[in-house]
Amino acid sequence: MEPGPPPVERVPVAAPTQQGHANHSLDVLRNLDLLVLLLALPVFILVDAPMIGYLVAGGAWLLGRVWIEYAARRRSSALAAGDRRSALGVTAIATMGRVWLIAGAILIVGLVGEREAGLAAAVLALVLVTTSLVSSFVAHAMYPDADPTLR
């Protein structure tokens, strides 16, 4: 046998597994709102919408995502400890806190800034919330056995 690279027919090729494909699709669905947030920036620039509306709504959305991720970890640890009551409390506080955070950001930018900035922030928040809810529904419908999260 000659030293050197093995013939092509003997090189093992790893075919993508169904599980790997499912994880990738689930990650895309869970983060679709972030893609929409990123794609909204050129739209804001194109239609000459107030950038303060984008920055405030986008910042509130990202802060809400961080809060929800932290809450999801707390919820998982509470469930692992068998404390369903704490898990429910964390879920409720995180969900309502995110709503208040985004609504407060829209209200503040509309009152302190311009009304148009508040409207732009509200429209962006509406699109992000809708995207998040739809992608969450599709993710749970397509992958019912996946790790349930608050995202």
N, C-alpha and C positions, 0 to 999 in steps of 0.2 A: 504494500500500500504506500502511495506517495504522500509525503507531508504536504500540507497546504489546506486551503479552505475546502470544506466538504461540498460535494455536489449539491446543486440547488434542490433536487428532489428529496434529499435527506435532511434539509434544514427544517426544524420544527417551526411551524407557524401557529401563533396563538390566535385563534379565532375569537372575536368578541362574544362574550357570553351574554345571554339574555339578561342576567342580573346586572351586569355592567351597563348595558344599554338602558335598563330600567332606572338605575341610579342616576345616570346622566340626564335622562328625560325628566325625572323627578326634580333634580337640582335646577334644571332650566325652568320648570313650572314654578318652583318655589321662589325663584328670583326674577321672574318675568316683570314684576313691578319695578325693579331696579333698572332693567333694560328700557322700560317705558319712560322712566325718569330721565335716563340718559338721552333718549331720543326726543324728549320734549324740549331740550335745550335749543337745538337748531330751529324748532318750530317757534319757540318764543322769540328768537332772534329774527326769524323770517317775517313774523307778523308784527314785529316791533312792540311786543307786549312788555310791560314793566318787569325788568329783571329782578327787582326786589321781591316781586310775587313768586318768581321761580325759586329764588334763593331761600326765602322763608318757608314756603311750602315744601320744597325739596329737603331743606335742613330739618324741618319738623318730621318729615316722613322718615328720613334716615335715623334721626334720634329715636323715633318710635320703633323702627326696626331693631335697633340696638336694645331698647327696653324690652321688646317682645322676645328677643333671643335670650336675654338674661332671665326673663320670666319663664321661658320654656325650660331652661336648665334647672331653675328652682322647682318648677312643677315636676320635672322628671325625678329629681332627688326626693321630693315629698312623696311621690307615688312609689318610688323604690323603698322608702321607709314605711310604706303602708298608711300614710297620712293623707287620705283623700280629701279631708276637709281643708287642709292647708293648700293642697293642689288646686282645689276649686277657688279658694280665696285668691291665690296668685293669678289664676287665669282671669278672674273677674276684675281684679285691680289692674292688671296689665292691659286688658282689652279696653276698659273704660278710661284708663289713663292715656292710652294712645288716642282715643277719640277726643278727649279734652285737650290734649297737646296740639293736635292738628287744628281743631276748631279754634282754640285760643290763638294760635299762630295766624290763622286767616283773619280773625277778628282784629288782632293787633295791627297787622300790616294794612288792613283796610281803614282803620281809624287813625293810626299814626301817619301812615304813608298816604297814598292816593286810593280813592275808591277803585280805580281801575286795577291797581296792584292787588287789592283784596279780591277782586273778581278773578283776576288771572290766577291767584293762589288757590281760590276755591275751585276753579275749573280743573287745575292741575291735580288738586287733592281728590276731586271726584273721579278723574280718570285713573289715578293711582289706586284708590279704594276699589273701584270697579274691577280693575285688572287683578288686584290681589284676591278679591273674593272669587272671581271667575277661575283664576288659576288654582286657587285652593280647592274649589269644587271639582275641577277637572283632575287635579292630583289625587284627591281622595276617591274619585270615581274610578280612575285608571289603576291606582295602586292602593287598594283598601288595606293591605297588610303592612304598608309602610309606616314608619315612625310618625305618629300623629304629633303635629306641632301647632303652635299658636300663629305661625306666620300667616 
